[in-house]
Amino acid sequence: MQAVVFAGVGEPLVCLERPDLEPREGQVIVELKAAALNRRDYFITQGLYPGIKTPVVLGSDGSGIVAQVGRGISESWLGREVIFFPGIDWGDNPSAQSRAFRVLGMPDDGTLATSVAVPAELLYAKPPHLSWQEAAALPLAGVTAYRAVFVQGMLRQGVSPKMGQAAGVHDLEPVPSAEQPPRAQHVLITGIGGGVATFALQFAVAVGAEVWVTSSSPRKIQHAVSLGAKGGFDYRNTGWQRELIKLSGPIDLIVDGAGGGGYAALIEAAAPGARIVSYGATAGRPPELDLFKVFWKQLHLVGSTLGSPRDFAAMLDHVNHHRIRPVVDQVFALDDAPTAIARMAHSPQFGKLVLNCGI
Ligand SMILES: NC(=O)c1ccc[n+]([C@@H]2O[C@H](COP(=O)([O-])OP(=O)(O)OC[C@H]3O[C@@H](n4cnc5c(N)ncnc54)[C@H](OP(=O)(O)O)[C@@H]3O)[C@@H](O)[C@H]2O)c1
């Protein structure tokens, strides 16, 4: 088999010939058709991720065909077209992962390879309407977006008659009458070029939310509008949130993967009783947090990481039901993985970067 091996921070990524994998008890070997990159892979190569262990094959996402099964696993899996949940040992608690939890692709060898060994319990059928590349783009970013939007963000299908209702807060808006149609839920998604952000947009649009976005790129805002966003703002422009509030009215849910200095604008943009869900901190820790606004506006500041196996199954149902197609920005050959990962340094992409592993 071939694998892209990360030997350590400062070392070049190299595509090497390696001995073929043998499944251990409870595992399957998937011959990969495609794999996808996540910012995690980039952070690891830069030494910006906790607990880095090398040498390792990076990559959390893949699509392919089950080629071998280990002891205890039904042979009926053989030949099936699959994707897999990239979280190992989530545990029994749907609210949070166990201490043993880890993401495929460090410390366990991942998907930037022609085959990967995964626990059989992580396997799911590949959505039939997706290409191999689209299917590979889905798992990690898709489940992160799904949990952030629907589980931690509590966005619901259709309209939101009362803000704050999901959290048990008393009505903050008048209950709509028959003459006054209920208003769609208003959602803000930051850094829309990101892989998770793009899925969050598609997932929220599919349930009828009015979605606004931020980006450093007018081109990406236009792309987001073509996917159903109402409009967008450049997060580098001071005061963009005031323009947003003028156009949109109150924002019920903010889904953010950036943090940093821009977090203060999110607190301002949030309506009373709103939720701000953080799934990442690409721009680092917020230098300050205006707690006065947080408690006076009755805000819910919520964290979200990956998702449980149950969230993953629900995400797949959502994708299959709405026939959502992941946005694939560019496809590279497997041995071009170093170029693809280097491309993430300045995030020119909209959506996902994918590698062909066996196509
Ligand atoms: N908790 C979890 O389980 C989990 C899972 C997945 C990802 N994450 C984290 O979430 C973050 C995004 O991951 P990803 O894979 O979606 O990354 P990605 O595809 O590499 O997205 C990067 C995007 O972040 C946006 N961005 C950068 N600086 C920003 C800022 N100051 N304000 C707003 N947006 C900014 C940019 O959007 P524009 O190009 O539009 O400007 C950029 O395109 C990363 O920090 C990642 O580690 C966490």
The ligand as an ORCA input file, in Angstrom:
! r2SCAN-3c Opt
* xyz 0 1
  N     -14.302     20.844     17.480
  C     -14.207     20.014     16.444
  O     -14.524     18.835     16.515
  C     -13.729     20.568     15.157
  C     -13.990     19.886     13.964
  C     -13.614     20.451     12.756
  C     -12.926     21.655     12.772
  N     -12.628     22.256     13.956
  C     -11.929     23.542     13.978
  O     -12.759     24.488     13.317
  C     -11.961     25.398     12.576
  C     -12.382     25.362     11.109
  O     -12.114     24.053     10.612
  P     -12.301     23.688      9.069
  O     -11.759     22.323      8.860
  O     -13.685     24.006      8.643
  O     -11.266     24.733      8.474
  P     -10.977     25.244      7.017
  O     -11.834     24.488      6.050
  O      -9.531     25.230      6.856
  O     -11.528     26.753      7.129
  C     -10.748     27.845      7.334
  C     -11.641     29.086      7.219
  O     -11.642     29.784      8.433
  C     -12.064     31.103      8.166
  N     -11.377     32.049      9.034
  C     -10.053     32.193      9.229
  N      -9.826     33.235     10.080
  C     -11.044     33.735     10.418
  C     -11.495     34.804     11.234
  N     -10.625     35.583     11.903
  N     -12.834     35.017     11.360
  C     -13.736     34.246     10.692
  N     -13.357     33.232      9.882
  C     -12.040     32.977      9.759
  C     -11.689     31.413      6.710
  O     -12.904     31.746      6.039
  P     -12.930     32.709      4.758
  O     -11.989     32.088      3.778
  O     -14.352     32.671      4.333
  O     -12.467     34.062      5.210
  C     -11.099     30.085      6.229
  O     -11.488     29.766      4.909
  C     -10.512     24.988     12.801
  O     -10.004     25.765     13.882
  C     -10.622     23.535     13.208
  O      -9.547     23.098     13.998
  C     -13.029     21.742     15.137
*
